[in-house]
């Protein structure tokens, strides 16, 4: 299951965004982190729905 990967990578992605080269890079890195958050939510919702 990929849940643990998407869930644990978010923190490192946000940390990486804090050291972005410019505003566009920051926005991009945060957007990628948000996609991982959405994936994590999906897996957690699926897990909850199927016990």
ROMISE-234314 format. One record per residue (C-alpha): residue in one letter; x, y, z. Coordinates in steps of 0.02 Angstrom, whole numbers, m for minus. Last residue first. Layout:
ROMISE-234314
+------+--------+--------+--------+
| resn |     px |     py |     pz |
+------+--------+--------+--------+
|    A |      X |      Y |      Z |
...
+------+--------+--------+--------+
***
This chain:
ROMISE-234314
+------+--------+--------+--------+
| resn |     px |     py |     pz |
+------+--------+--------+--------+
|    X |   m613 |    m77 |    384 |
|    X |   m673 |    m49 |    206 |
|    X |   m734 |    129 |    221 |
|    X |   m597 |    179 |    342 |
|    X |   m460 |    110 |    229 |
|    X |   m535 |    197 |     78 |
|    X |   m544 |    361 |    173 |
|    X |   m363 |    340 |    230 |
|    X |   m306 |    300 |     53 |
|    X |   m396 |    450 |    m21 |
|    X |   m334 |    566 |    115 |
|    X |   m156 |    512 |     78 |
|    X |   m181 |    548 |   m106 |
|    X |   m247 |    722 |    m68 |
|    X |    m98 |    755 |     45 |
|    X |     19 |    698 |    m94 |
|    X |    m65 |    819 |   m214 |
|    X |    m45 |    957 |    m85 |
|    X |    142 |    921 |    m74 |
|    X |    155 |    940 |   m263 |
|    X |     65 |   1107 |   m251 |
|    X |    184 |   1163 |   m113 |
|    X |    333 |   1123 |   m224 |
|    X |    258 |   1219 |   m370 |
|    X |    216 |   1372 |   m265 |
|    X |    392 |   1377 |   m193 |
|    X |    472 |   1357 |   m365 |
|    X |    366 |   1500 |   m431 |
|    X |    414 |   1608 |   m281 |
|    X |    601 |   1579 |   m304 |
|    X |    740 |   1454 |   m265 |
|    X |    636 |   1358 |   m141 |
|    X |    703 |   1328 |     34 |
|    X |    535 |   1324 |    123 |
|    X |    473 |   1216 |    m21 |
|    X |    595 |   1079 |     31 |
|    X |    522 |   1079 |    205 |
|    X |    349 |   1062 |    129 |
|    X |    408 |    915 |     25 |
|    X |    491 |    833 |    175 |
|    X |    332 |    845 |    275 |
|    X |    226 |    777 |    134 |
|    X |    334 |    624 |    103 |
|    X |    270 |    532 |    256 |
|    X |     89 |    520 |    204 |
|    X |    121 |    480 |     22 |
|    X |    239 |    339 |     67 |
|    X |    133 |    272 |    209 |
|    X |    m21 |    264 |     98 |
|    X |     65 |    173 |    m44 |
|    X |      0 |      0 |      0 |
+------+--------+--------+--------+
***
